[in-house]
Amino acid sequence: MMKYNLRIFAVYFFFEAAITARGDTSLITMENAELLEQEYKLFRRVRGPSRSPTIADQSKTIAYQPCDQTSSENPCSTPTSAQANSPVTKVVNKLENNILAGYQGWFSYPGDSRIDLNKWKHWFPTGSEPSADNLHVEMYPYMEEYDEDDLKETRMRMKDGRKAKLYSAAKPNIVRKHFEWMAEYGISGVFHMRFMEGIHITKNREWKTSVLRNVKRAAAMTGRLFAVSYNIAGQSLNDGVLDALMEDWKRLVDEEKITQHGRYIRHRKDGVSLPVLRIYGIGFKTVNVRNTEKIAELIDWLKNAPEERYRVFLVGGTPSRWRDLTDDSREEESWTGIYESLDAIHPWHVGRWETIEGFYRYFENVITPDAVHCEHLGILVRPAATILNYLCDGYPTFSLFCFFRQYMPTMFPGFSWYNLKKHSIPAPSMNSIPRLGGKFMWAQAYQYAAAPNITTVWMAQFDEVDEGTAIFKVGANEDEVPADGKWLTLDSDGITLPRDWYLRLCGEAQKMMNGTIPLTEDIPLDPNDFL
């Protein structure tokens, strides 16, 4: 039986009177009073053992969109046994107080599905043999927990002589396993990447959509969150991709019913719950999409489309120096208007620092001023709790509680892309940004959790083995990777780690973000306990 302290009772009766005055009593629950209490603690950054937002699922009080319990395409959230045994069994559907990982889901192999791309997509270059000489990835995923029927042999061999195998995201069980890991380790969910390059080719589009369907099902089965993230940064793309993106979003909304899914990420804006959509590649010098008038038209349509079902809360995947129009950002003044028209800013920070000391300097000189600037703009400004959303939308007197809450920086565990770029001149080194046994990532997690105006973090990335940022289970040592080829293993820094170490760290960082463990500069886990 739940126990409530006197302050929660006071909150309950206070809001009962206020909400009744508006003529809507549907939000009057003790769970909501408790949720508000939690969010107040988070705002004040009182970090310590406390009830987390997982106690009360928002779906108990607000029905954002209908889901169908009998449908495999748009099911309601049903916890699996893995989720039920996890310390985090529910995730509140919102951006605030969540760490959300990028999920590529771009790996394939010949014969993986009826929509056969006939390529080892992202594992090896198109048309090449699946051998160590042609490797395009840096880390070898741990394969022992996947179903054998979902894997395909390569020409590489493990130390014991077995042929090394790889997976395809077109296999539903592969994606489901990834989401089961998220549930097991307490990771809230993902932004699933939808790359616009090649999407005009029917087979490519159908294959990508099949992976998205796998994500939808897996999210429903595990109670994780997901949202779509478009990428417009392909080398073959130009301003014409903006029209194609609009049409593709219509297709996902109308045909795939993507925004009606019970676990699709939503965010409240001006009293309305909107599906969250991210577009990466806005304003980069290296991206060929540069017509600000067309970009402004797309942003306006996504935010204010005459057909309400297409409207979104728009997150911009921007250059790291978006605010001052330098370095990786285009420099024309018109881009400032583009950036400031977005609902949320997510700068891409991977590689912007290479050491812990470099991160501290960058955090002070770039990220902190960015977050303050977003506060002043009102970008990603929403109160954190359901009741506060409701009251701030209807009562000016509650403006005291309507905090500027969010700015979405990037967190990454390390970086390496030797195999992907080994033919470049000069070739990069292996392990170019060392993980330091997790200390590099944890320094970021601590600073982000401690910052009063950062409550959403992008974790780069869940399955990115191409550039060595993956946090899912990978080879921990030379015994768990193929004998041929050059591989980045988790012990590359001379520290013995379990293969699931970064899943564990991300889960602990999530707890620190939502206040269920105290703020701590030191990693709160000992890897030796999991070996």
Sequence and secondary structure as in RCSB ss.txt:
>XXXX:A:sequence
MMKYNLRIFAVYFFFEAAITARGDTSLITMENAELLEQEYKLFRRVRGPSRSPTIADQSKTIAYQPCDQTSSENP
CSTPTSAQANSPVTKVVNKLENNILAGYQGWFSYPGDSRIDLNKWKHWFPTGSEPSADNLHVEMYPYMEEYDEDD
LKETRMRMKDGRKAKLYSAAKPNIVRKHFEWMAEYGISGVFHMRFMEGIHITKNREWKTSVLRNVKRAAAMTGRL
FAVSYNIAGQSLNDGVLDALMEDWKRLVDEEKITQHGRYIRHRKDGVSLPVLRIYGIGFKTVNVRNTEKIAELID
WLKNAPEERYRVFLVGGTPSRWRDLTDDSREEESWTGIYESLDAIHPWHVGRWETIEGFYRYFENVITPDAVHCE
HLGILVRPAATILNYLCDGYPTFSLFCFFRQYMPTMFPGFSWYNLKKHSIPAPSMNSIPRLGGKFMWAQAYQYAA
APNITTVWMAQFDEVDEGTAIFKVGANEDEVPADGKWLTLDSDGITLPRDWYLRLCGEAQKMMNGTIPLTEDIPL
DPNDFL
>XXXX:A:secstr
     HHHHHHHHHHHHHHHHTT  TT  HHHHHHHHHHHHHHTT  SS   GGGS GGGT   S   TT SSS 
     HHHHTSS     SSSTTEEEEEE      TTSSSS   S TTTS TTS SSGGG   SS B  TTS GGG
EEEEEEE TTS EEEEE TTSHHHHHHHHHHHHHHT  EEEEEEE TTTTSHHHHHHHHHHHHHHHHHHHHHT E
EEEEEE   TT  TTHHHHHHHHHHHHHHTS GGGSTTB EEEETTEEEEEEEEE TTBTT S   HHHHHHHHH
HHHH SSGGG  EEEEEE TTTTTT TTB   THHHHHHHTSSEEEE  TTS SSHHHHHHHIIIIIHHHHHHHH
HHTTT   SSHHHHHHHHH GGGGGG        EE S B  HHHHTTSSS   TTSB  GGGHHHHHHHHHHHH
 TT  EEEES SS TTTT   S B  SGGGS SSS    TTTTS    TTHHHHHHHHHHHHHHTSS   SS S 
 GGGG 
